[in-house]
Amino acid sequence: MPKWFGAIPGIAFLLLMIYVIFTKDQSLLTKLTVLIVGEALLNGIWLEALEDRKKKASREIEKMKAKDLSRK
């Protein structure tokens, strides 16, 4: 999957919250708090997954280099 694929839930949540801010009669502070906390969680999960993906690729490269060196 492409790297940007993880951004889709964050974008969908942002669009949903924009809709809620303009259509629901609740405290603006409450809505903004939910928006900020939700985006922080979703983006945190996404960034953590990107870091894990990068580490996994790095380990794979190291394994391939080790196999190449052991063959020589």
C-alpha positions in Angstrom: 0.0 0.0 0.0 1.2 3.5 -0.6 2.5 5.6 2.2 -0.3 8.2 1.9 -3.0 5.5 2.3 -2.9 6.0 6.1 -3.9 9.7 5.7 -7.3 8.7 4.5 -8.9 8.1 7.9 -7.5 11.5 9.1 -8.9 13.3 6.2 -12.3 11.6 6.5 -12.4 12.5 10.2 -11.5 16.1 9.4 -14.3 16.3 6.8 -16.8 14.7 9.3 -15.8 17.2 12.0 -16.2 20.2 9.7 -19.7 18.9 8.8 -20.5 18.5 12.5 -19.1 22.0 13.4 -21.4 23.7 10.9 -24.6 21.6 11.4 -24.8 20.6 15.1 -25.8 22.8 18.0 -23.1 22.0 20.5 -20.3 24.0 22.2 -17.7 25.0 19.7 -15.0 24.2 22.3 -16.3 20.7 22.6 -16.2 20.2 18.9 -12.7 21.6 18.5 -11.5 19.4 21.4 -12.8 16.3 19.7 -11.3 17.4 16.4 -7.9 18.1 17.9 -7.7 14.9 20.0 -9.1 12.7 17.1 -6.6 14.1 14.6 -3.8 13.7 17.0 -4.6 10.1 17.6 -5.2 9.2 13.9 -2.0 11.0 12.8 0.0 9.5 15.6 -1.1 6.0 14.6 -0.2 6.8 11.0 3.2 8.2 11.7 4.0 5.3 14.0 3.1 2.9 11.2 5.3 4.7 8.8 8.2 4.5 11.2 7.6 0.7 11.7 7.4 0.2 8.0 10.8 2.0 7.5 12.4 -0.1 10.3 11.1 -3.3 8.7 12.5 -2.3 5.3 15.8 -1.5 6.9 16.0 -4.9 8.7 15.2 -6.6 5.4 18.0 -4.8 3.6 20.4 -5.7 6.4 19.3 -9.4 6.1 19.9 -9.3 2.3 23.3 -7.7 2.8 24.2 -10.4 5.4 23.2 -13.1 3.0 25.3 -11.6 0.2 28.3 -11.3 2.4 28.0 -14.9 3.7 27.9 -16.2 0.1 31.3 -14.7 -0.8 
